[in-house]
Amino acid sequence: MRNITLGTLAIAALLAATPAIAQPAPPVGPDASKIEVKVTDLGQRTYMLEGLGGNVTVALADDGVIMVDGQFATMNEKLKGAIAKLSNQPIRYLVNTHYHGDHTGGNDLFGKDGVVTVSHVNVRNKLAGGWSNALTGAKSPALAEGFFPKQTYTDAMKLELKGRVAQLKHTQFAHTDGDTFVHFADANVISTGDVVALGRFPTIDFSNGGNIKGMITAVDGYLALSNDTTKIVPGHGPLIGRKELTEYRDFLVTARDRMAKLVAEGKSEEEAIAAKPYADLDVKYGANEQASRNWVRMVYASMKM
Ligand SMILES: [Zn+2]
């Protein structure tokens, strides 16, 4: 068992006075009235849906639909409308790749329609028990029971409908402590959740089990399942393939190795921030000063676990 608690508490105390930054959104979510759902056909009756919040994957079976992530509650009607255009079958399962509100905010409303929500057990524990964010000092209370996933698993789980299989697999201590990726082998599609987020620095939710080392291990797992025609649905950002996923892994390894060097030199967190170890990447990822500091903090915290 890793010694997370003491480090997390110390960091929380240190950061309690820092200004608020972007954090997992509340379950209801922002106004989505002007959002249009963009549907990308991945082949083999499998689709990527983009709206507001994390990317959604939809797999159609003969007797129902499997969904991966449900965005915010405010996207519920729009997502249902987009899926109804693809299939006249009911949505049977909604998988949560992790607990953040931009992926689980739809749980309650989909659940009321009879959709079975499914996740790693730590997602349910988090939503039922509340959580805190050491980066911001924010504390989030437990959600209402309607948001809790109805079925949970610990290592792996298979969801089967007529003609379709979704293989769910847990990867330890990556974006959070409850990450699931979903493999639709028949369509050669992998839905990663926020372990892969593109176009900005990814988030490592280190106060809730996130760790850059686990993110690299998780990405290695996706690469092992992929070939040149695999379609990878990231948690945020555009659909990618194996080549882009390999580049993303290289970025994570670079970030880890540079920080490992600073930590080995005995640098404190503030000294690591001052060293600007990712100045070149800040430019590439369009990071402002705050995003840059946060990325250093998240990687630094990872190296201390
Ligand atoms: Zn997330």
Residues whose N, C-alpha, C, O or C-beta is under 5 A from the ligand:
A	BS01	ZN	H100 D194
